[in-house]
């Protein structure tokens, strides 16, 4: 149980274009999803927390107009990197918490999306 | 916010035990976690320990928690080459209501 699916696993795009990354909870409903970013050989940095049906909460320093998050259903959250630039190249990972789960209960993660902007 | 520290690298021989250490600053997290990341992959939840426990064993994995010293460790018995990966400890940051990760420890298992 508790499978989180993330697509695509890898994407290469040209500078200035937008890229959408999907995060789905396959066998459970997720009220809350988290988006993390990981630079090479570094840890995971929280970008934003998305709650179904409401606006995402962004971490300090994360541009909300650049990293658009939509959590329109209990099984799907999307992260759109708008007007991507080479410095946006990174590994993006989502995680999800089941509806009704305790606030700090274990989180399960997707397999990540490696974005390369040329 | 939470500050979580790990050593960056550990090398062991196949069959030996590996011990990966983690220290943290905020002790309000109810659960403390260990995640494994293989190259190019996402994070796999390995195990976790409830904050009122001192030790938890799950097959080859043993988690020790010293709340007084704010120290968490993961012991892998009979380490195999397939255990080579990056291991992250993570705690729940009650302020941000999200997981905060350590820097990750790269475990290299030599045959």
Contacts between the chains, C-beta under 8 A, distances in Angstrom:
chain1	res1	chain2	res2	distance
A	6	B	42	7.0
A	34	B	98	5.7
A	34	B	99	7.3
A	42	B	103	7.3
A	42	B	104	7.8
A	43	B	88	6.8
A	43	B	101	4.8
A	43	B	102	6.5
A	43	B	103	4.8
A	43	B	104	5.5
A	44	B	43	7.6
A	44	B	88	7.3
A	44	B	101	4.7
A	46	B	96	6.8
A	46	B	98	5.0
A	46	B	99	7.5
A	46	B	100	7.5
A	49	B	96	7.9
A	49	B	97	6.8
A	49	B	98	5.8
A	59	B	96	7.4
A	93	B	42	5.5
A	93	B	43	6.6
A	95	B	43	7.7
A	95	B	99	7.5
A	102	B	30	7.5
A	103	B	92	7.5
A	103	B	97	6.4
A	104	B	29	6.3
A	104	B	30	5.0
A	104	B	31	5.6
A	104	B	92	3.5
A	104	B	94	7.6
A	105	B	31	6.9
A	106	B	31	6.6
A	106	B	33	6.5
A	106	B	45	5.7
A	106	B	48	5.5
A	107	B	45	7.4
A	107	B	99	6.1
A	108	B	45	6.1
A	109	B	35	7.5
A	109	B	42	4.8
A	109	B	43	4.1
A	109	B	44	7.7
A	109	B	45	7.5
A	110	B	42	5.3
A	111	B	41	5.8
A	111	B	42	3.8
A	112	B	40	7.9
A	112	B	41	6.8
A	112	B	42	4.3
A	114	B	40	7.1
